[in-house]
């Protein structure tokens, strides 16, 4: 077996438990998963507090992915593992100025033929945040004045629209832009402002086909957001999102066409 592990330099002090002879296995066992056949069937996720030598603790999420023995074995020799892709994608978000969880570590465990058997990633928790769907439900059930609620919702719409446009302008597509992969927290003296973070992006990819995959990726990302959007947002907000994303005016026929394309894809591919 071949093990590989990469740790971001500024976080090495948090991980003194790594055994340099067996780095991957030592990390997996520290988080409670001794490698074996049962770890190759599904993903494991653990939240844990790590001691910071400078004082206090740091909350992290550890994810261990397993691969079935024969399923798509050859592709796992040449394709990056889920953890390697997610690590690179999160760093890409940071490069673009998109608030995202901080990747700390990623590793791979391969057999003698180079076929990935397990992979892992550790990310730092974004404290004080709530999943977008839970945040919106709590906001609407709260006691804030309606104008405050509306202003907060518009901030969230503008943030997600701007950052979705950023990645698409770089020909990158998230491929899993669900509400649960967006975190929100209230800030400001009266909680009148919000910060929006992206997490969990192992499937994201750059379109290297000259645009063939790009159009599909663009519409899929927008439709994935609309999967809950049409249930939890009025049409006015959904069109405002598309307007912020595209730069088209609300009364532009091209915006209506984009909206129809998104809805058609959502109904055909995503709705139950």
N, C-alpha and C positions, 0 to 999 in steps of 0.2 A: 504494500500500500504506500501511496505517496501523499504526504500532507503538505499543505501550504497555508500560510497565514500572513495577513497584512494588517498592521495596526498603525493608525495615524499617530505620528510622533508625540503630539501633545497629550495623548491619552494613555501612553505606555505606563505611566505611574499608577493608573487605576487598575492595572491588570498584572499584579505581581504573581498571580497563581499560574501563569503560563509556564508549562514545562517545555524548555527549548528542544528537548529530544522528541517529544510527542505533543507539539503545540495544539493541533486541532483537537485531539482526544482530551487533552487536559482542560481545555476551555469547555468542551461539551459536557464533561463530567462535573465541572464546577457548577454548571447551571442545571445539573440534575439528570443528564441524559448520557448514560454509558452507551457507546456505539454498539449496535447490533442489528439484527434483521428487522426488529420492530421499529427502528428509527429510520428505515428506508421506505416507509409506507406513507407518511403524512408529515406535515409541518408541525413543529413544536414552538410555542411562544411562551416566554417567561419574562416577567418584570422583576428586577432585582435592584437593591440598593448596594452600591459599591462604596467602600471607604476611600475618601480623598485624602492623600497624605498631607495636603495643605489644610485639612480640617473639613468636617462635615461629610456629607454623602452625595453621591450622584446616582440618580435613577436612570436605569438603562433597560432597553428591551433586547432580548436575545431571541433570535429565530434560527431554528435548525430545520433545514429542508432535507428530505430523503428522496431518493430516486429508486424506482422499481428496477429489479435486476436486469431485465431484458428490454423494457419499454424504451424505444428510440435510443438504444444504447450507442449506436454509431454517431448520432448527432451530438451526444454528450461528450464526445472526444474533441470536437471542433468548436462547438458553441460555448460561450461563456455561461457559467452557472447562474442561477437566479440571484445568489448573493453578490456575485461579482457585478452583474448588471445593475442591481439595485444600488450598490455602493457607488458605482460610477454615475448613475443617474442622479442620485442625491447630491453628489459633488457638482454635477452639472447645474442643478437648480441653484446651488449657492453661487456658482460663477455668474449666473444670470441675475443674481440679486433677488431670487425667489426665496422667501423664508421657508425653510424645510428642516426636518429633524437632522441632527448632526450624525453622520456615519462615523463609527469608531473603529470597527474591525470587520474584516471579512476573511473567510477561509474556505478551503476546499479539501475534500478527502477522496482520492481517486484510486482505482485498482491498478494493477501492474500494466494494464492495457491503456491506461489513461482515461478510462470511463469514470465520470463523476458518480460517486455513491452517496455522498452527503456534501452539503455546503452550509455555511452559517454567516450571519451578519449580526452585529451589535450596533444599536443606535442609541443616542442619548434621548431621554424623554423630554418632550416639550412641555414644561410644567404649566399647570393652570389652564390647560386647554380642554376643549370638549369637541367631540365629533360634530361636524356641521349639522347633521340631521338632528342630533340631540340638542345642539345649541339653539336651533331655530324653534324647536318645540318648547324649550324652556323659556326662550325670549318671548314667545307669543303668550305663554301662560303667566308671565311675570307682570309686575305692577308698573312697568315703565310707561310713560305717556306714549300715545300712538305715534307722535312725531319722532320721538327718540327711537322707537322700534323700527320705523320706516327708514330713518337715517342709518341705523346700524345695518339693516338689510342691504341698503344701497352700497355701503362701504364694502360689504362682503362680495356683492355682485361685481363691483368695479375691480376689486383685487383679483378675484378668480378670472375674470374676463381678461384683464391686462396680462396676467401671468400665463394664461393659456395661449394668448396671442404671441407672447415672447417665445415660448417653446416652439410653436408652429412656425414662427418666422425663421427659426434655426433648423427647420425640417425635422424636428423631434416631436414624437407623438407618445403620449402617456400610456394609452391602451387600457387603462383601468382607473379612469378619473371619476371614481364614485365619491359620493358625499362622505362616506366613512373614511376616505383617505384624505380628507381636508379637516384640519383642526382650527378652532377659533378660540380666542380668549379676549375678554374685555379689558381695556386699559383706559388711562385717563383719570382725572380726579373724580369724575362721577361715573366712570364706566361707559362714557359716551362714544368711545372709539374702540376699534377692534384690530387685532392682528390675526392674519390668516396664514396657516402653515400647510405645506404639503408633506405627506408621508407615503410610504409603501409604493414603490414604483419598480418592481422587478421585471415588468414586461415592456417598459418603454423602449423605443428604438428610434434611430435616425433613418430617414428615408434616403436610401442610396440608389434608388431606381430612377432618379430623374423626375419624380413626381407621380409615378404609377401608384405607389402605396400612399403617397401623401394625401390625396383627396379623401381616400377612404379613412385614413387615420384622423384627419381633421374632423370629418363628420362623426366618426365614432366617438371621439373625445367629447364633442358637443352633445351628442345624443346620450352618452353615458351620464353626463351631468343632468340632462333633462329627464332621466329615468325617475328620479325623485322630484326634480324641479316642477314637473307638470302637476304633481300631487300637492306640493307644498308652497308653490308660488303662483300668484295670479299671472295671467297672460302679459299684463303690462310689464311686470318685472322680468319675465323670460325674454321678451323682446328688447327690453333695456339691456339685458346681459348680451344678447347678440349684437346690439348696436355698439356697445362698449368694445366688444371683441373685434368686430369687423370694421369699425369706423364709419359705418353707413348710418344715415339719418333714419329716424324712426318711421318717416313717411316714404322712405325710398323703396320702390318695388323690389329691388334686389334683396333687401332685408327680409321682406315677406317670403321671397323665394328660398332664401337660406333657411328661414324658420320652417317652411314646409318640408324641405329636404331633411332637416334634423328630426322632425316629428315622424316623417315616413320611415326613416332608418330606425328610430326608437321603437315604433310599433312593430316593425318587421323583425327586428333582431333582439330587442332587449325586454320588451314588456312581457309579462307572464301571460 
